[in-house]
Amino acid sequence: MNEINKIRALTNNVKAILHLPIHSSFLLLAVLTLSLSSLLSLSFLIPHSVLAQNQSQLQKQGEEQPNIHGSNIYQTQTIVLGKNNKNLVILIPNEGHEDPIGTKKDLRVINQPYIPQNAVVNVGTTVVWFNADAGHHHTITLVDNNTKNTVYNSGIFDNFNASKPFTFNNVGTFAYSGPSYDKMWPNYKMNGTVTVVNQPLTTTFNSTTAATSSSTGTGVPNNNNNIDTITTLMVPSKLLDKTISELKSQGFTIDNQYPFRSLRGAGSQSGGDPQQVLLVLTSSGKNLNQLTSALTQIAAALPYK
């Protein structure tokens, strides 16, 4: 408080000096010089804890901003939904079951076992896991990190099918996981998290302006805050236009997209095209069964093996 009072006093002195006649300019210059010197010395007296607190607050605000951009999902393995998003479909991508330490031909296509691997959602959000991992079945077990209790077990669901839904009615952090069911990696588990918050902000759509992430809709920003479901889909670049057309015919809107190179490169046909695109899809007014049925038709036609 002493530093703040000194700053206030210096400010008042400057205000008073500004009302002096011109012949007092020398005095003005002298006082301003002393004031500047005092302010500079005071700047070094601001506690580091205050600066750290401000930085922490800014970081927290940034983390709470809704963000469904494909570029962000790829780079941070995280999606942040807003209060208007009621459903999230988490994608198990093709080759998502592969252990990251595998050989090149056995690598994942994308850099995470689930898309998104981590999700921040609002209280009341319903989540399903959609299995687009060709030729592999999966299970999901969800654990409340606070109580360590298992709150959900999906049972086995085959490729191109969705798990049973689960609605998150309490805030907290939940860890979900499933075995890869790959005989090469019997001890490897695919892990992710869902963090549930009281999200005060609303997600807007088709707002990505980054050069690597663009809208493929009508070109007109869609600020319809009634969008209730978010999902993703990984698509080979060569089939992008065809797949987008099919998605639109099924009622999806392509909010944004992010192109990336497969981790396998051209190392395996089962990974598809070495150039891939991550699509972020939105939908409104359709239930999860309708949406996952549409995804089943589209994902099953992709050239993943």
C-alpha positions as protocol buffer text, in pm:
chain_id: "A"
residue {
  index: 1
  type: MET
  ca { x: 0 y: 0 z: 0 }
}
residue {
  index: 2
  type: ASN
  ca { x: 296 y: 238 z: 64 }
}
residue {
  index: 3
  type: GLU
  ca { x: 405 y: 202 z: -298 }
}
residue {
  index: 4
  type: ILE
  ca { x: 53 y: 273 z: -423 }
}
residue {
  index: 5
  type: ASN
  ca { x: 25 y: 583 z: -204 }
}
residue {
  index: 6
  type: LYS
  ca { x: 357 y: 710 z: -336 }
}
residue {
  index: 7
  type: ILE
  ca { x: 238 y: 665 z: -693 }
}
residue {
  index: 8
  type: ARG
  ca { x: -84 y: 851 z: -615 }
}
residue {
  index: 9
  type: ALA
  ca { x: 113 y: 1137 z: -458 }
}
residue {
  index: 10
  type: LEU
  ca { x: 343 y: 1162 z: -759 }
}
residue {
  index: 11
  type: THR
  ca { x: 44 y: 1167 z: -989 }
}
residue {
  index: 12
  type: ASN
  ca { x: -114 y: 1453 z: -794 }
}
residue {
  index: 13
  type: ASN
  ca { x: 214 y: 1645 z: -808 }
}
residue {
  index: 14
  type: VAL
  ca { x: 227 y: 1610 z: -1186 }
}
residue {
  index: 15
  type: LYS
  ca { x: -134 y: 1729 z: -1216 }
}
residue {
  index: 16
  type: ALA
  ca { x: -54 y: 2034 z: -1005 }
}
residue {
  index: 17
  type: ILE
  ca { x: 259 y: 2114 z: -1206 }
}
residue {
  index: 18
  type: LEU
  ca { x: 66 y: 2109 z: -1531 }
}
residue {
  index: 19
  type: HIS
  ca { x: -122 y: 2419 z: -1410 }
}
residue {
  index: 20
  type: LEU
  ca { x: 198 y: 2622 z: -1354 }
}
residue {
  index: 21
  type: PRO
  ca { x: 279 y: 2915 z: -1584 }
}
residue {
  index: 22
  type: ILE
  ca { x: 532 y: 2874 z: -1862 }
}
residue {
  index: 23
  type: HIS
  ca { x: 816 y: 3036 z: -1669 }
}
residue {
  index: 24
  type: SER
  ca { x: 805 y: 2741 z: -1426 }
}
residue {
  index: 25
  type: SER
  ca { x: 903 y: 2498 z: -1701 }
}
residue {
  index: 26
  type: PHE
  ca { x: 1243 y: 2435 z: -1545 }
}
residue {
  index: 27
  type: LEU
  ca { x: 1082 y: 2335 z: -1218 }
}
residue {
  index: 28
  type: LEU
  ca { x: 839 y: 2116 z: -1411 }
}
residue {
  index: 29
  type: LEU
  ca { x: 1126 y: 1937 z: -1583 }
}
residue {
  index: 30
  type: ALA
  ca { x: 1308 y: 1879 z: -1257 }
}
residue {
  index: 31
  type: VAL
  ca { x: 1006 y: 1742 z: -1074 }
}
residue {
  index: 32
  type: LEU
  ca { x: 908 y: 1519 z: -1365 }
}
residue {
  index: 33
  type: THR
  ca { x: 1261 y: 1379 z: -1374 }
}
residue {
  index: 34
  type: LEU
  ca { x: 1246 y: 1300 z: -1002 }
}
residue {
  index: 35
  type: SER
  ca { x: 897 y: 1153 z: -1044 }
}
residue {
  index: 36
  type: LEU
  ca { x: 1008 y: 927 z: -1326 }
}
residue {
  index: 37
  type: SER
  ca { x: 1306 y: 812 z: -1124 }
}
residue {
  index: 38
  type: SER
  ca { x: 1082 y: 732 z: -828 }
}
residue {
  index: 39
  type: LEU
  ca { x: 834 y: 544 z: -1044 }
}
residue {
  index: 40
  type: LEU
  ca { x: 1110 y: 335 z: -1197 }
}
residue {
  index: 41
  type: SER
  ca { x: 1241 y: 245 z: -854 }
}
residue {
  index: 42
  type: LEU
  ca { x: 890 y: 157 z: -739 }
}
residue {
  index: 43
  type: SER
  ca { x: 841 y: -76 z: -1035 }
}
residue {
  index: 44
  type: PHE
  ca { x: 1108 y: -299 z: -892 }
}
residue {
  index: 45
  type: LEU
  ca { x: 924 y: -306 z: -560 }
}
residue {
  index: 46
  type: ILE
  ca { x: 609 y: -470 z: -702 }
}
residue {
  index: 47
  type: PRO
  ca { x: 604 y: -817 z: -545 }
}
residue {
  index: 48
  type: HIS
  ca { x: 663 y: -1110 z: -778 }
}
residue {
  index: 49
  type: SER
  ca { x: 362 y: -1277 z: -617 }
}
residue {
  index: 50
  type: VAL
  ca { x: 133 y: -1006 z: -760 }
}
residue {
  index: 51
  type: LEU
  ca { x: 273 y: -1054 z: -1110 }
}
residue {
  index: 52
  type: ALA
  ca { x: 242 y: -1431 z: -1077 }
}
residue {
  index: 53
  type: GLN
  ca { x: -117 y: -1398 z: -957 }
}
residue {
  index: 54
  type: ASN
  ca { x: -211 y: -1182 z: -1255 }
}
residue {
  index: 55
  type: GLN
  ca { x: -45 y: -1427 z: -1493 }
}
residue {
  index: 56
  type: SER
  ca { x: -229 y: -1716 z: -1328 }
}
residue {
  index: 57
  type: GLN
  ca { x: -563 y: -1536 z: -1363 }
}
residue {
  index: 58
  type: LEU
  ca { x: -502 y: -1467 z: -1731 }
}
residue {
  index: 59
  type: GLN
  ca { x: -406 y: -1829 z: -1788 }
}
residue {
  index: 60
  type: LYS
  ca { x: -718 y: -1949 z: -1608 }
}
residue {
  index: 61
  type: GLN
  ca { x: -938 y: -1719 z: -1814 }
}
residue {
  index: 62
  type: GLY
  ca { x: -775 y: -1850 z: -2130 }
}
residue {
  index: 63
  type: GLU
  ca { x: -835 y: -2207 z: -2024 }
}
residue {
  index: 64
  type: GLU
  ca { x: -1203 y: -2136 z: -1963 }
}
residue {
  index: 65
  type: GLN
  ca { x: -1262 y: -1987 z: -2308 }
}
residue {
  index: 66
  type: PRO
  ca { x: -1469 y: -2225 z: -2522 }
}
residue {
  index: 67
  type: ASN
  ca { x: -1246 y: -2359 z: -2798 }
}
residue {
  index: 68
  type: ILE
  ca { x: -1352 y: -2615 z: -3058 }
}
residue {
  index: 69
  type: HIS
  ca { x: -1093 y: -2528 z: -3322 }
}
residue {
  index: 70
  type: GLY
  ca { x: -936 y: -2830 z: -3490 }
}
residue {
  index: 71
  type: SER
  ca { x: -593 y: -2671 z: -3470 }
}
residue {
  index: 72
  type: ASN
  ca { x: -625 y: -2638 z: -3093 }
}
residue {
  index: 73
  type: ILE
  ca { x: -757 y: -2993 z: -3053 }
}
residue {
  index: 74
  type: TYR
  ca { x: -461 y: -3129 z: -3249 }
}
residue {
  index: 75
  type: GLN
  ca { x: -194 y: -2919 z: -3081 }
}
residue {
  index: 76
  type: THR
  ca { x: -319 y: -2946 z: -2721 }
}
residue {
  index: 77
  type: GLN
  ca { x: -524 y: -3269 z: -2742 }
}
residue {
  index: 78
  type: THR
  ca { x: -798 y: -3071 z: -2566 }
}
residue {
  index: 79
  type: ILE
  ca { x: -1140 y: -2930 z: -2644 }
}
residue {
  index: 80
  type: VAL
  ca { x: -1326 y: -2675 z: -2429 }
}
residue {
  index: 81
  type: LEU
  ca { x: -1704 y: -2659 z: -2471 }
}
residue {
  index: 82
  type: GLY
  ca { x: -1938 y: -2379 z: -2371 }
}
residue {
  index: 83
  type: LYS
  ca { x: -2262 y: -2377 z: -2175 }
}
residue {
  index: 84
  type: ASN
  ca { x: -2470 y: -2415 z: -2492 }
}
residue {
  index: 85
  type: ASN
  ca { x: -2311 y: -2746 z: -2593 }
}
residue {
  index: 86
  type: LYS
  ca { x: -2505 y: -3036 z: -2443 }
}
residue {
  index: 87
  type: ASN
  ca { x: -2349 y: -3336 z: -2620 }
}
residue {
  index: 88
  type: LEU
  ca { x: -1995 y: -3438 z: -2706 }
}
residue {
  index: 89
  type: VAL
  ca { x: -1896 y: -3734 z: -2922 }
}
residue {
  index: 90
  type: ILE
  ca { x: -1538 y: -3839 z: -2845 }
}
residue {
  index: 91
  type: LEU
  ca { x: -1384 y: -4014 z: -3144 }
}
residue {
  index: 92
  type: ILE
  ca { x: -1164 y: -4323 z: -3118 }
}
residue {
  index: 93
  type: PRO
  ca { x: -968 y: -4270 z: -3440 }
}
residue {
  index: 94
  type: ASN
  ca { x: -839 y: -4540 z: -3667 }
}
residue {
  index: 95
  type: GLU
  ca { x: -517 y: -4687 z: -3519 }
}
residue {
  index: 96
  type: GLY
  ca { x: -587 y: -4502 z: -3196 }
}
residue {
  index: 97
  type: HIS
  ca { x: -517 y: -4829 z: -3014 }
}
residue {
  index: 98
  type: GLU
  ca { x: -150 y: -4828 z: -3115 }
}
residue {
  index: 99
  type: ASP
  ca { x: 112 y: -4775 z: -2844 }
}
residue {
  index: 100
  type: PRO
  ca { x: 312 y: -4455 z: -2916 }
}
residue {
  index: 101
  type: ILE
  ca { x: 639 y: -4649 z: -2884 }
}
residue {
  index: 102
  type: GLY
  ca { x: 556 y: -4879 z: -3176 }
}
residue {
  index: 103
  type: THR
  ca { x: 748 y: -4904 z: -3501 }
}
residue {
  index: 104
  type: LYS
  ca { x: 668 y: -4656 z: -3780 }
}
residue {
  index: 105
  type: LYS
  ca { x: 426 y: -4886 z: -3959 }
}
residue {
  index: 106
  type: ASP
  ca { x: 246 y: -4941 z: -3628 }
}
residue {
  index: 107
  type: LEU
  ca { x: 224 y: -4577 z: -3523 }
}
residue {
  index: 108
  type: ARG
  ca { x: -102 y: -4394 z: -3474 }
}
residue {
  index: 109
  type: VAL
  ca { x: -229 y: -4180 z: -3756 }
}
residue {
  index: 110
  type: ILE
  ca { x: -304 y: -3885 z: -3527 }
}
residue {
  index: 111
  type: ASN
  ca { x: -119 y: -3776 z: -3214 }
}
residue {
  index: 112
  type: GLN
  ca { x: -377 y: -3892 z: -2957 }
}
residue {
  index: 113
  type: PRO
  ca { x: -572 y: -4211 z: -2879 }
}
residue {
  index: 114
  type: TYR
  ca { x: -901 y: -4021 z: -2850 }
}
residue {
  index: 115
  type: ILE
  ca { x: -1015 y: -3705 z: -3027 }
}
residue {
  index: 116
  type: PRO
  ca { x: -1016 y: -3511 z: -2809 }
}
residue {
  index: 117
  type: GLN
  ca { x: -805 y: -3691 z: -2550 }
}
residue {
  index: 118
  type: ASN
  ca { x: -905 y: -3429 z: -2294 }
}
residue {
  index: 119
  type: ALA
  ca { x: -1235 y: -3244 z: -2274 }
}
residue {
  index: 120
  type: VAL
  ca { x: -1362 y: -2957 z: -2061 }
}
residue {
  index: 121
  type: VAL
  ca { x: -1742 y: -2964 z: -2052 }
}
residue {
  index: 122
  type: ASN
  ca { x: -2027 y: -2800 z: -1869 }
}
residue {
  index: 123
  type: VAL
  ca { x: -2234 y: -2968 z: -1598 }
}
residue {
  index: 124
  type: GLY
  ca { x: -2512 y: -3166 z: -1765 }
}
residue {
  index: 125
  type: THR
  ca { x: -2315 y: -3253 z: -2079 }
}
residue {
  index: 126
  type: THR
  ca { x: -2372 y: -3601 z: -2223 }
}
residue {
  index: 127
  type: VAL
  ca { x: -2073 y: -3784 z: -2372 }
}
residue {
  index: 128
  type: VAL
  ca { x: -2051 y: -4088 z: -2598 }
}
residue {
  index: 129
  type: TRP
  ca { x: -1742 y: -4251 z: -2743 }
}
residue {
  index: 130
  type: PHE
  ca { x: -1758 y: -4343 z: -3112 }
}
residue {
  index: 131
  type: ASN
  ca { x: -1533 y: -4623 z: -3233 }
}
residue {
  index: 132
  type: ALA
  ca { x: -1382 y: -4542 z: -3575 }
}
residue {
  index: 133
  type: ASP
  ca { x: -1086 y: -4775 z: -3515 }
}
residue {
  index: 134
  type: ALA
  ca { x: -1134 y: -5018 z: -3805 }
}
residue {
  index: 135
  type: GLY
  ca { x: -1129 y: -5384 z: -3705 }
}
residue {
  index: 136
  type: HIS
  ca { x: -1093 y: -5319 z: -3331 }
}
residue {
  index: 137
  type: HIS
  ca { x: -1341 y: -5317 z: -3045 }
}
residue {
  index: 138
  type: HIS
  ca { x: -1309 y: -5097 z: -2739 }
}
residue {
  index: 139
  type: THR
  ca { x: -1436 y: -5040 z: -2387 }
}
residue {
  index: 140
  type: ILE
  ca { x: -1440 y: -4726 z: -2175 }
}
residue {
  index: 141
  type: THR
  ca { x: -1413 y: -4712 z: -1796 }
}
residue {
  index: 142
  type: LEU
  ca { x: -1473 y: -4377 z: -1626 }
}
residue {
  index: 143
  type: VAL
  ca { x: -1339 y: -4301 z: -1279 }
}
residue {
  index: 144
  type: ASP
  ca { x: -1418 y: -4001 z: -1058 }
}
residue {
  index: 145
  type: ASN
  ca { x: -1075 y: -3869 z: -957 }
}
residue {
  index: 146
  type: ASN
  ca { x: -1217 y: -3729 z: -633 }
}
residue {
  index: 147
  type: THR
  ca { x: -1375 y: -4046 z: -497 }
}
residue {
  index: 148
  type: LYS
  ca { x: -1171 y: -4296 z: -704 }
}
residue {
  index: 149
  type: ASN
  ca { x: -1499 y: -4473 z: -778 }
}
residue {
  index: 150
  type: THR
  ca { x: -1587 y: -4614 z: -1119 }
}
residue {
  index: 151
  type: VAL
  ca { x: -1895 y: -4425 z: -1233 }
}
residue {
  index: 152
  type: TYR
  ca { x: -1936 y: -4574 z: -1581 }
}
residue {
  index: 153
  type: ASN
  ca { x: -1838 y: -4881 z: -1779 }
}
residue {
  index: 154
  type: SER
  ca { x: -1936 y: -4896 z: -2144 }
}
residue {
  index: 155
  type: GLY
  ca { x: -1889 y: -5267 z: -2202 }
}
residue {
  index: 156
  type: ILE
  ca { x: -1747 y: -5374 z: -2538 }
}
residue {
  index: 157
  type: PHE
  ca { x: -1858 y: -5183 z: -2848 }
}
residue {
  index: 158
  type: ASP
  ca { x: -1737 y: -5273 z: -3195 }
}
residue {
  index: 159
  type: ASN
  ca { x: -1588 y: -5054 z: -3465 }
}
residue {
  index: 160
  type: PHE
  ca { x: -1825 y: -4801 z: -3624 }
}
residue {
  index: 161
  type: ASN
  ca { x: -2049 y: -4814 z: -3318 }
}
residue {
  index: 162
  type: ALA
  ca { x: -2095 y: -4580 z: -3023 }
}
residue {
  index: 163
  type: SER
  ca { x: -2079 y: -4652 z: -2654 }
}
residue {
  index: 164
  type: LYS
  ca { x: -2368 y: -4604 z: -2418 }
}
residue {
  index: 165
  type: PRO
  ca { x: -2407 y: -4235 z: -2326 }
}
residue {
  index: 166
  type: PHE
  ca { x: -2304 y: -4089 z: -1994 }
}
residue {
  index: 167
  type: THR
  ca { x: -2422 y: -3755 z: -1852 }
}
residue {
  index: 168
  type: PHE
  ca { x: -2189 y: -3560 z: -1622 }
}
residue {
  index: 169
  type: ASN
  ca { x: -2405 y: -3408 z: -1351 }
}
residue {
  index: 170
  type: ASN
  ca { x: -2130 y: -3310 z: -1107 }
}
residue {
  index: 171
  type: VAL
  ca { x: -1824 y: -3088 z: -1135 }
}
residue {
  index: 172
  type: GLY
  ca { x: -1487 y: -3254 z: -1106 }
}
residue {
  index: 173
  type: THR
  ca { x: -1222 y: -3435 z: -1305 }
}
residue {
  index: 174
  type: PHE
  ca { x: -1287 y: -3780 z: -1444 }
}
residue {
  index: 175
  type: ALA
  ca { x: -1029 y: -4015 z: -1593 }
}
residue {
  index: 176
  type: TYR
  ca { x: -1139 y: -4252 z: -1866 }
}
residue {
  index: 177
  type: SER
  ca { x: -942 y: -4537 z: -2015 }
}
residue {
  index: 178
  type: GLY
  ca { x: -966 y: -4855 z: -2213 }
}
residue {
  index: 179
  type: PRO
  ca { x: -731 y: -5136 z: -2309 }
}
residue {
  index: 180
  type: SER
  ca { x: -603 y: -5126 z: -2665 }
}
residue {
  index: 181
  type: TYR
  ca { x: -693 y: -5494 z: -2717 }
}
residue {
  index: 182
  type: ASP
  ca { x: -376 y: -5519 z: -2925 }
}
residue {
  index: 183
  type: LYS
  ca { x: -190 y: -5844 z: -2867 }
}
residue {
  index: 184
  type: MET
  ca { x: 138 y: -5665 z: -2934 }
}
residue {
  index: 185
  type: TRP
  ca { x: 78 y: -5430 z: -2640 }
}
residue {
  index: 186
  type: PRO
  ca { x: -114 y: -5629 z: -2377 }
}
residue {
  index: 187
  type: ASN
  ca { x: -39 y: -5382 z: -2096 }
}
residue {
  index: 188
  type: TYR
  ca { x: -103 y: -5060 z: -2287 }
}
residue {
  index: 189
  type: LYS
  ca { x: -406 y: -4851 z: -2190 }
}
residue {
  index: 190
  type: MET
  ca { x: -557 y: -4562 z: -2379 }
}
residue {
  index: 191
  type: ASN
  ca { x: -615 y: -4274 z: -2135 }
}
residue {
  index: 192
  type: GLY
  ca { x: -809 y: -3947 z: -2139 }
}
residue {
  index: 193
  type: THR
  ca { x: -981 y: -3700 z: -1909 }
}
residue {
  index: 194
  type: VAL
  ca { x: -1311 y: -3515 z: -1885 }
}
residue {
  index: 195
  type: THR
  ca { x: -1314 y: -3206 z: -1664 }
}
residue {
  index: 196
  type: VAL
  ca { x: -1662 y: -3086 z: -1567 }
}
residue {
  index: 197
  type: VAL
  ca { x: -1709 y: -2718 z: -1478 }
}
residue {
  index: 198
  type: ASN
  ca { x: -1982 y: -2457 z: -1440 }
}
residue {
  index: 199
  type: GLN
  ca { x: -1898 y: -2299 z: -1773 }
}
residue {
  index: 200
  type: PRO
  ca { x: -2035 y: -1943 z: -1794 }
}
residue {
  index: 201
  type: LEU
  ca { x: -1940 y: -1879 z: -2156 }
}
residue {
  index: 202
  type: THR
  ca { x: -2101 y: -1969 z: -2486 }
}
residue {
  index: 203
  type: THR
  ca { x: -1925 y: -2135 z: -2778 }
}
residue {
  index: 204
  type: THR
  ca { x: -1947 y: -1954 z: -3110 }
}
residue {
  index: 205
  type: PHE
  ca { x: -1904 y: -2127 z: -3442 }
}
residue {
  index: 206
  type: ASN
  ca { x: -1720 y: -2089 z: -3773 }
}
residue {
  index: 207
  type: SER
  ca { x: -1496 y: -1830 z: -3608 }
}
residue {
  index: 208
  type: THR
  ca { x: -1155 y: -1983 z: -3683 }
}
residue {
  index: 209
  type: THR
  ca { x: -933 y: -1736 z: -3865 }
}
residue {
  index: 210
  type: ALA
  ca { x: -599 y: -1918 z: -3851 }
}
residue {
  index: 211
  type: ALA
  ca { x: -450 y: -2000 z: -4189 }
}
residue {
  index: 212
  type: THR
  ca { x: -429 y: -2367 z: -4101 }
}
residue {
  index: 213
  type: SER
  ca { x: -791 y: -2392 z: -3992 }
}
residue {
  index: 214
  type: SER
  ca { x: -1078 y: -2274 z: -4209 }
}
residue {
  index: 215
  type: SER
  ca { x: -1454 y: -2290 z: -4232 }
}
residue {
  index: 216
  type: THR
  ca { x: -1594 y: -2511 z: -4506 }
}
residue {
  index: 217
  type: GLY
  ca { x: -1954 y: -2403 z: -4459 }
}
residue {
  index: 218
  type: THR
  ca { x: -2131 y: -2131 z: -4652 }
}
residue {
  index: 219
  type: GLY
  ca { x: -1862 y: -1878 z: -4571 }
}
residue {
  index: 220
  type: VAL
  ca { x: -2101 y: -1687 z: -4347 }
}
residue {
  index: 221
  type: PRO
  ca { x: -2021 y: -1710 z: -3974 }
}
residue {
  index: 222
  type: ASN
  ca { x: -2277 y: -1921 z: -3793 }
}
residue {
  index: 223
  type: ASN
  ca { x: -2339 y: -1772 z: -3449 }
}
residue {
  index: 224
  type: ASN
  ca { x: -2633 y: -2000 z: -3380 }
}
residue {
  index: 225
  type: ASN
  ca { x: -2591 y: -2068 z: -3012 }
}
residue {
  index: 226
  type: ASN
  ca { x: -2851 y: -2346 z: -3031 }
}
residue {
  index: 227
  type: ILE
  ca { x: -2582 y: -2582 z: -3161 }
}
residue {
  index: 228
  type: ASP
  ca { x: -2604 y: -2865 z: -2910 }
}
residue {
  index: 229
  type: THR
  ca { x: -2365 y: -3139 z: -3028 }
}
residue {
  index: 230
  type: ILE
  ca { x: -1994 y: -3134 z: -3111 }
}
residue {
  index: 231
  type: THR
  ca { x: -1801 y: -3420 z: -3267 }
}
residue {
  index: 232
  type: THR
  ca { x: -1485 y: -3475 z: -3472 }
}
residue {
  index: 233
  type: LEU
  ca { x: -1389 y: -3696 z: -3762 }
}
residue {
  index: 234
  type: MET
  ca { x: -1050 y: -3783 z: -3912 }
}
residue {
  index: 235
  type: VAL
  ca { x: -1061 y: -3797 z: -4292 }
}
residue {
  index: 236
  type: PRO
  ca { x: -799 y: -3869 z: -4561 }
}
residue {
  index: 237
  type: SER
  ca { x: -734 y: -3553 z: -4763 }
}
residue {
  index: 238
  type: LYS
  ca { x: -815 y: -3722 z: -5095 }
}
residue {
  index: 239
  type: LEU
  ca { x: -1167 y: -3796 z: -4974 }
}
residue {
  index: 240
  type: LEU
  ca { x: -1228 y: -3464 z: -4802 }
}
residue {
  index: 241
  type: ASP
  ca { x: -1476 y: -3312 z: -5048 }
}
residue {
  index: 242
  type: LYS
  ca { x: -1674 y: -3633 z: -5084 }
}
residue {
  index: 243
  type: THR
  ca { x: -1689 y: -3686 z: -4707 }
}
residue {
  index: 244
  type: ILE
  ca { x: -1793 y: -3328 z: -4639 }
}
residue {
  index: 245
  type: SER
  ca { x: -2077 y: -3363 z: -4889 }
}
residue {
  index: 246
  type: GLU
  ca { x: -2195 y: -3680 z: -4714 }
}
residue {
  index: 247
  type: LEU
  ca { x: -2172 y: -3520 z: -4372 }
}
residue {
  index: 248
  type: LYS
  ca { x: -2380 y: -3223 z: -4482 }
}
residue {
  index: 249
  type: SER
  ca { x: -2642 y: -3454 z: -4630 }
}
residue {
  index: 250
  type: GLN
  ca { x: -2668 y: -3617 z: -4286 }
}
residue {
  index: 251
  type: GLY
  ca { x: -2731 y: -3285 z: -4116 }
}
residue {
  index: 252
  type: PHE
  ca { x: -2382 y: -3203 z: -3991 }
}
residue {
  index: 253
  type: THR
  ca { x: -2222 y: -2861 z: -4024 }
}
residue {
  index: 254
  type: ILE
  ca { x: -1847 y: -2852 z: -4077 }
}
residue {
  index: 255
  type: ASP
  ca { x: -1747 y: -2581 z: -3837 }
}
residue {
  index: 256
  type: ASN
  ca { x: -1373 y: -2590 z: -3907 }
}
residue {
  index: 257
  type: GLN
  ca { x: -1095 y: -2819 z: -4021 }
}
residue {
  index: 258
  type: TYR
  ca { x: -727 y: -2877 z: -3955 }
}
residue {
  index: 259
  type: PRO
  ca { x: -495 y: -3054 z: -4205 }
}
residue {
  index: 260
  type: PHE
  ca { x: -208 y: -3261 z: -4068 }
}
residue {
  index: 261
  type: ARG
  ca { x: 37 y: -3526 z: -4182 }
}
residue {
  index: 262
  type: SER
  ca { x: -17 y: -3881 z: -4061 }
}
residue {
  index: 263
  type: LEU
  ca { x: 238 y: -3991 z: -3803 }
}
residue {
  index: 264
  type: ARG
  ca { x: 284 y: -4300 z: -4018 }
}
residue {
  index: 265
  type: GLY
  ca { x: 351 y: -4100 z: -4329 }
}
residue {
  index: 266
  type: ALA
  ca { x: 315 y: -4353 z: -4609 }
}
residue {
  index: 267
  type: GLY
  ca { x: 425 y: -4634 z: -4381 }
}
residue {
  index: 268
  type: SER
  ca { x: 104 y: -4838 z: -4385 }
}
residue {
  index: 269
  type: GLN
  ca { x: -207 y: -4867 z: -4601 }
}
residue {
  index: 270
  type: SER
  ca { x: -416 y: -4916 z: -4290 }
}
residue {
  index: 271
  type: GLY
  ca { x: -343 y: -4554 z: -4203 }
}
residue {
  index: 272
  type: GLY
  ca { x: -491 y: -4428 z: -4529 }
}
residue {
  index: 273
  type: ASP
  ca { x: -366 y: -4116 z: -4704 }
}
residue {
  index: 274
  type: PRO
  ca { x: -47 y: -3970 z: -4547 }
}
residue {
  index: 275
  type: GLN
  ca { x: -225 y: -3634 z: -4559 }
}
residue {
  index: 276
  type: GLN
  ca { x: -520 y: -3623 z: -4319 }
}
residue {
  index: 277
  type: VAL
  ca { x: -775 y: -3363 z: -4208 }
}
residue {
  index: 278
  type: LEU
  ca { x: -935 y: -3327 z: -3868 }
}
residue {
  index: 279
  type: LEU
  ca { x: -1294 y: -3205 z: -3904 }
}
residue {
  index: 280
  type: VAL
  ca { x: -1489 y: -3041 z: -3623 }
}
residue {
  index: 281
  type: LEU
  ca { x: -1861 y: -3105 z: -3674 }
}
residue {
  index: 282
  type: THR
  ca { x: -2164 y: -2945 z: -3516 }
}
residue {
  index: 283
  type: SER
  ca { x: -2529 y: -3041 z: -3511 }
}
residue {
  index: 284
  type: SER
  ca { x: -2854 y: -2914 z: -3369 }
}
residue {
  index: 285
  type: GLY
  ca { x: -3187 y: -3078 z: -3296 }
}
residue {
  index: 286
  type: LYS
  ca { x: -3079 y: -3438 z: -3352 }
}
residue {
  index: 287
  type: ASN
  ca { x: -3038 y: -3694 z: -3078 }
}
residue {
  index: 288
  type: LEU
  ca { x: -2715 y: -3885 z: -3026 }
}
residue {
  index: 289
  type: ASN
  ca { x: -2851 y: -4207 z: -3177 }
}
residue {
  index: 290
  type: GLN
  ca { x: -2929 y: -4026 z: -3502 }
}
residue {
  index: 291
  type: LEU
  ca { x: -2586 y: -3867 z: -3513 }
}
residue {
  index: 292
  type: THR
  ca { x: -2386 y: -4179 z: -3432 }
}
residue {
  index: 293
  type: SER
  ca { x: -2588 y: -4376 z: -3688 }
}
residue {
  index: 294
  type: ALA
  ca { x: -2490 y: -4119 z: -3950 }
}
residue {
  index: 295
  type: LEU
  ca { x: -2127 y: -4138 z: -3839 }
}
residue {
  index: 296
  type: THR
  ca { x: -2143 y: -4517 z: -3871 }
}
residue {
  index: 297
  type: GLN
  ca { x: -2235 y: -4494 z: -4237 }
}
residue {
  index: 298
  type: ILE
  ca { x: -1971 y: -4235 z: -4319 }
}
residue {
  index: 299
  type: ALA
  ca { x: -1680 y: -4373 z: -4112 }
}
residue {
  index: 300
  type: ALA
  ca { x: -1733 y: -4727 z: -4238 }
}
residue {
  index: 301
  type: ALA
  ca { x: -1681 y: -4606 z: -4595 }
}
residue {
  index: 302
  type: LEU
  ca { x: -1342 y: -4448 z: -4525 }
}
residue {
  index: 303
  type: PRO
  ca { x: -1043 y: -4650 z: -4659 }
}
residue {
  index: 304
  type: TYR
  ca { x: -904 y: -4742 z: -4318 }
}
residue {
  index: 305
  type: LYS
  ca { x: -832 y: -5108 z: -4254 }
}
